Amino acid sequence: MKKMVRALSMLMVLASVSTFSVMANGQTEGAVDGDAYPAKQLVVTCPPAAGGGTDLLYRALAPKISEKLGVPVIIVNKPGAGGAIGFSAGAKEKADGSSVTAAVAEMLAVPYVQEVDFTYESFEPVCNVNSTYGTLTVQADAPYDTVEEFIDYCKAHPGEVRFSNSGNGGNWHVLAAAFAAAAGIDVVHVPFDGGGPSAVALAGGHVEATTVSAQEVEVHVASGKAKILCSFSPERLAELPEIPTLRELGYGDLLLTIYRGFVAPKGTPADVIAKIDEAIQYALNDPEITEFMKNKNFMKDYKDADDFLALMERENKIYGEQFKALGMID
């Protein structure tokens, strides 16, 4: 009996040593280096609510990312406070490759208008997958058909032209303010609860212009209630080949990217990020995903970690400048 007890005790000690050794080498709860990766699962913290466009895109990508990594990819929505709740939670996750966060443009805006414990620098960029750009859209029967004519009208009617946006301090509000500053016009910014309602307000004649996306105004353009004067994109949009960009009209790089990408907690090893990035590229190149994004008007816009970081750095400056100009920050 004593021999059996001693044998069992020895087995328990060996098991403990083995467990400690495995944990020390980072092989259990999460991967800590590229050789050990993937982790047991990859959790994607999604700050936007379930059911919206952003959520649908990440849920479409998840099975393909999982296919490449060989582990479950789980989307967890943590909405609220303009995305602050989700971004804050994502930044606090373990930097072991078991978690990433859905990086959307609000990640730049929120720290300027709320007291939060994160900025875009609280994360490691992984990659960008989709970009959307605003348009300058006006009522169909407006007495101007070009951007130049619209600007001339605004200058002749200072403080009278109303721009709808998706909320005070939101992406489209900042874009409209940046355009007004560049054009030297005095306009009124009218907030609504989202890009869709903002477009409806234009179609209903409650405002004269809006800067929301082509996808948000397309139904009103098709019904003959609105017309697009230009896009705020680097190149002409594939769905609007006849519409000029503001850059073509001499306004340089006045654009704001509504991006969707992935970021990881600060300190996540570079080789682990590379493997996650590889899996995301695999998903983006899948024919089913390509068709899904085309049908849902999600413009594919892959950017690697370096280019994605450069995008966030550039546009973070725009948010800071425009919030200051709007009197929302000192």
Disulfide bonds with the S-S distance in Angstrom:
none
